[in-house]
Amino acid sequence: MLNRQLKWILIIIAIGSILAFISYKTELSNVCPIRQLSIAGEMKKYDETKDPQLCDMLNTKISQFNYLCKSDIEELDCG
């Protein structure tokens, strides 16, 4: 009996995790703090790699974030 309940709990958790991931990746969640954390993580990655393509993509995300969330994050200097 316990084994069956545990199986259903794990299935529900897995489905919830998958739906949350899909929602985040397809940008259905327009939650500003989550986007800001994502940008901060990518900025850290850019500082480590100095990849120009990542810089351009990050500047696009920063611009969109500033517009949608009424914020003022400074864009990166990709030069």
Sequence and secondary structure as in RCSB ss.txt:
>XXXX:A:sequence
MLNRQLKWILIIIAIGSILAFISYKTELSNVCPIRQLSIAGEMKKYDETKDPQLCDMLNTKISQFNYLCKSDIEE
LDCG
>XXXX:A:secstr
 HHHHHHHHHHHHHHHHHHHHHHHHTT    HHHHHHHHHHHHHHHHHH  HHHHHHHHHHHHHHHHHHT     
    
